[in-house]
Amino acid sequence: MRQRFGLERFSLGRLNLGRLSLARLLASTSLVAAVAMGLGGCTAMSKLSDVTGSVGSRAEAAPTDPARAAEVYGERYRANPKDADAALAYGQALRANGQHAQAAAVLEQATIANPGNRALMAQYGRALSDNGNFQQAFDVLTKAHSPDNPDWRLLSVQGTALDQMGRHEEARSYYASALKIAPGDPGVLSNLGLSYMLSRDLPKAEDALRQAYASPRANARVRQNLGLVVGLQGRFAEAETIVKADLPPDQAAANVAYLKEMLTRSDVKRGAPKRTPVASLGQPD
């Protein structure tokens, strides 16, 4: 998906990035929050792809536009709020459309109406994480799979929730478990890299992100995350090469402009949230 950031006014030649404090950059919630908002945009449509059950198998094609999908699936959900498939499709569409609080509310009611439905619990946990309810998300996701039959995707989402709460070592144990089931998965490796970035271990962050970037399944978020970590280590020309490689000129320019913006966000805005929405950066869905 093509993503434009409107930040072309920045010029690498005018930025004295070397004077920026790495500690301040890594401590800045505005930095990571902005990264999450900017890089999460291209993933919204993918959240509609795993709609399952009778709703997803209807004869007509599923809407590709998030707003339209929320409208269509919302009508089906309202016709029968206890229908698990309708609730699942509607919740996913709301998440893709950025309506996180509403998605969490819909999926919460659906899990009450359909106790024991693990697909609903998994989606509810993801919605809670989207909405910033990280401890609750972690607890719900724990019930959505079991130690004897773990879901590596949910393990990775649980890891991001732990990272949000500052529990980085615990988070990495979940990523490690996910990678045992899905070796080399670029989404999990990207989350691992971001975990190291948040704890200021940039060499390990770069190592994990380079493994993710080497995968043919790596997406735009992996490219951006690697470029950011390389840039935070002062290798700005290399970071620019990474974020614009193999892209059309307009996308390359947008990515470079976005990277510059991230590397200049060295001040925490007054009143900024203490938690950082890492989950939206690399959460496999």
C-alpha positions in Angstrom: 0.0 0.0 0.0 1.4 3.4 -0.9 1.9 5.6 2.1 2.6 9.4 2.0 3.7 11.3 5.0 3.8 14.9 3.7 7.2 15.6 5.3 9.3 16.4 2.3 10.3 19.7 3.8 13.0 18.0 5.8 16.5 17.9 4.3 19.3 15.6 5.4 21.7 18.3 4.5 20.2 20.7 6.9 19.8 18.3 9.8 22.6 18.2 12.4 21.5 14.7 13.6 24.9 13.9 15.1 24.2 16.3 18.0 21.0 14.6 19.0 21.2 12.6 22.2 20.6 8.9 21.7 19.3 8.5 25.2 16.8 11.3 24.7 15.7 9.8 21.4 15.1 6.4 22.9 13.4 7.8 25.9 11.0 9.9 23.8 7.5 8.5 23.9 6.6 10.9 21.1 9.3 9.3 18.9 8.0 5.7 19.2 4.3 6.8 19.2 4.9 8.6 15.9 6.7 5.6 14.5 3.8 3.4 15.4 1.2 5.8 13.8 3.2 6.2 10.7 4.1 2.6 10.1 0.9 1.0 11.2 -1.1 2.6 8.5 -0.1 0.2 5.7 -1.2 -2.8 7.8 -4.8 -1.9 8.3 -6.1 -3.7 5.2 -4.4 -7.0 6.1 -6.5 -7.2 9.2 -9.5 -7.9 7.1 -7.9 -10.9 5.4 -8.4 -13.4 8.2 -12.2 -13.0 8.5 -13.5 -16.5 8.9 -16.7 -18.5 9.2 -20.0 -17.9 7.5 -19.6 -14.1 7.2 -16.3 -14.4 5.3 -17.6 -17.2 3.0 -20.6 -15.3 1.7 -20.9 -15.2 -2.1 -20.0 -11.5 -2.5 -16.4 -10.4 -2.2 -15.3 -9.0 1.1 -14.9 -5.2 1.0 -11.4 -4.0 0.7 -11.9 -0.5 2.1 -11.9 -0.5 5.9 -14.7 2.0 6.3 -16.9 0.1 3.8 -16.1 -3.2 5.6 -17.0 -1.7 8.9 -20.4 -0.6 7.4 -21.1 -4.0 5.8 -20.1 -6.2 8.7 -21.7 -3.8 11.1 -25.1 -4.3 9.5 -24.7 -8.1 9.8 -23.6 -7.8 13.4 -26.5 -5.6 14.4 -28.9 -8.1 12.8 -27.6 -10.8 15.2 -25.1 -9.5 17.9 -24.7 -13.1 19.2 -23.4 -14.4 15.9 -19.8 -15.2 16.6 -18.7 -14.9 12.9 -20.5 -11.6 12.4 -18.9 -10.2 15.6 -15.5 -11.4 14.5 -15.7 -9.9 11.1 -17.1 -6.6 12.5 -14.5 -6.4 15.2 -11.7 -7.0 12.6 -13.2 -4.3 10.3 -13.4 -1.8 13.1 -9.7 -2.5 14.1 -8.7 -2.0 10.5 -10.6 1.3 10.4 -8.8 2.5 13.5 -11.9 2.3 15.7 -10.1 0.5 18.5 -12.4 1.3 21.5 -15.5 0.2 19.5 -13.8 -2.9 18.3 -12.9 -3.9 21.9 -16.5 -3.2 23.0 -18.0 -5.3 20.2 -15.6 -8.2 20.8 -16.1 -8.1 24.6 -19.8 -8.6 24.2 -19.2 -11.3 21.6 -16.9 -13.2 24.0 -19.6 -13.0 26.7 -22.3 -14.3 24.3 -19.9 -17.1 23.1 -17.9 -18.3 26.1 -14.9 -20.4 25.2 -14.7 -19.2 21.6 -10.9 -18.8 21.2 -11.1 -17.0 17.9 -13.1 -14.3 19.5 -10.9 -14.1 22.5 -7.8 -13.8 20.3 -9.3 -10.9 18.4 -10.6 -9.3 21.6 -7.1 -9.5 23.0 -5.7 -7.8 19.9 -8.3 -5.1 20.1 -7.5 -4.4 23.7 -3.8 -4.1 22.8 -4.7 -1.7 20.0 -6.6 0.3 22.6 -3.8 0.5 25.1 -5.2 -2.0 27.6 -2.0 -4.0 27.7 -2.4 -6.0 30.9 -6.0 -6.9 30.1 -4.9 -7.8 26.5 -2.2 -10.1 27.8 -4.6 -11.9 30.2 -7.3 -12.4 27.5 -4.7 -13.7 25.0 -3.5 -16.2 27.6 -7.0 -17.7 27.5 -7.1 -17.7 23.7 -4.6 -20.5 23.4 -3.0 -23.1 25.7 0.6 -24.2 26.6 0.0 -27.6 25.0 -1.2 -26.0 21.7 0.2 -22.4 21.6 -0.4 -20.0 18.7 2.8 -18.3 17.7 1.0 -15.2 16.5 -0.7 -14.8 19.9 2.7 -15.4 21.7 4.1 -12.5 19.6 1.2 -10.2 20.4 1.6 -11.1 24.1 5.2 -10.1 23.8 4.3 -6.7 22.4 1.9 -6.2 25.3 4.7 -7.0 27.8 7.0 -4.6 26.0 4.4 -1.9 26.3 4.5 -2.4 30.1 8.3 -2.2 30.2 8.7 -5.9 30.8 11.2 -6.5 28.0 12.9 -9.6 29.3 9.6 -11.4 29.6 8.5 -10.1 26.2 11.6 -11.7 24.6 10.8 -15.1 26.1 7.5 -14.9 24.3 9.2 -14.0 21.0 11.6 -16.8 21.5 8.7 -19.3 22.0 7.0 -17.9 18.9 10.2 -18.3 16.8 10.5 -21.9 17.9 7.1 -22.5 16.2 7.7 -20.2 13.3 11.4 -19.9 12.7 12.6 -16.8 11.0 9.1 -15.1 10.9 9.9 -11.5 10.0 7.0 -10.1 12.1 8.2 -11.7 15.3 11.8 -10.8 14.6 10.8 -7.2 14.0 9.0 -7.2 17.3 12.1 -8.6 18.9 14.2 -5.9 17.4 11.9 -3.2 18.6 12.0 -4.7 22.1 15.8 -4.3 22.1 15.4 -0.8 20.8 13.2 0.2 23.6 15.7 -1.1 26.1 18.5 0.8 24.3 20.4 -2.3 23.0 20.7 -1.0 19.5 23.2 -3.6 18.2 20.9 -6.5 19.2 18.0 -4.6 17.7 19.8 -4.2 14.4 20.7 -7.9 14.4 17.1 -9.0 14.8 15.8 -6.5 12.3 18.4 -7.5 9.7 17.3 -11.1 10.1 13.7 -10.0 9.5 14.7 -7.8 6.6 16.4 -10.7 4.9 13.2 -12.6 4.7 11.2 -12.6 1.4 8.1 -12.1 3.6 9.4 -8.9 5.2 7.0 -6.0 4.8 7.3 -2.2 4.8 7.3 -2.0 8.6 10.4 -4.2 8.8 12.2 -1.9 6.4 11.2 1.2 8.3 12.1 -0.3 11.7 15.6 -1.3 10.5 16.2 2.1 9.0 15.2 3.7 12.2 17.6 1.6 14.3 20.5 2.1 11.9 19.8 5.8 11.9 19.7 6.0 15.7 23.2 4.6 15.7 24.4 7.6 13.6 24.6 5.8 10.2 22.2 8.1 8.5 23.3 7.5 4.9 22.9 3.8 5.3 19.5 4.3 7.0 18.3 6.4 4.0 19.5 3.7 1.6 17.6 1.0 3.5 14.2 2.8 3.7 14.2 3.7 0.0 15.7 0.6 -1.5 13.7 -1.0 -4.4 10.8 1.5 -4.0 9.2 3.8 -6.6 10.5 7.4 -6.3 7.4 8.8 -4.5 7.4 6.1 -1.9 11.1 6.3 -1.4 10.9 10.1 -0.9 8.1 9.6 1.6 10.0 7.0 3.5 13.2 9.1 3.7 11.2 12.1 4.9 9.5 10.0 7.5 12.8 8.6 8.7 14.2 12.2 9.1 11.1 13.2 11.1 11.6 10.2 13.4 15.3 11.0 14.0 14.5 14.6 14.9 11.8 13.8 17.5 14.1 14.2 20.5 11.7 15.9 22.9 8.9 14.3 24.9 5.7 16.4 24.4 4.1 17.6 27.6 1.3 15.2 28.5 2.4 12.5 26.1 1.4 9.0 27.1 3.9 7.0 29.1 3.3 3.8 27.2 4.5 3.3 23.7 2.3 1.6 21.1 4.9 -0.9 19.9 2.2 -3.5 19.2 1.0 -1.6 16.1 4.5 -1.7 14.7 4.9 -5.4 14.3 2.0 -7.3 15.6 1.3 -10.3 13.4 -2.5 -10.5 12.7 
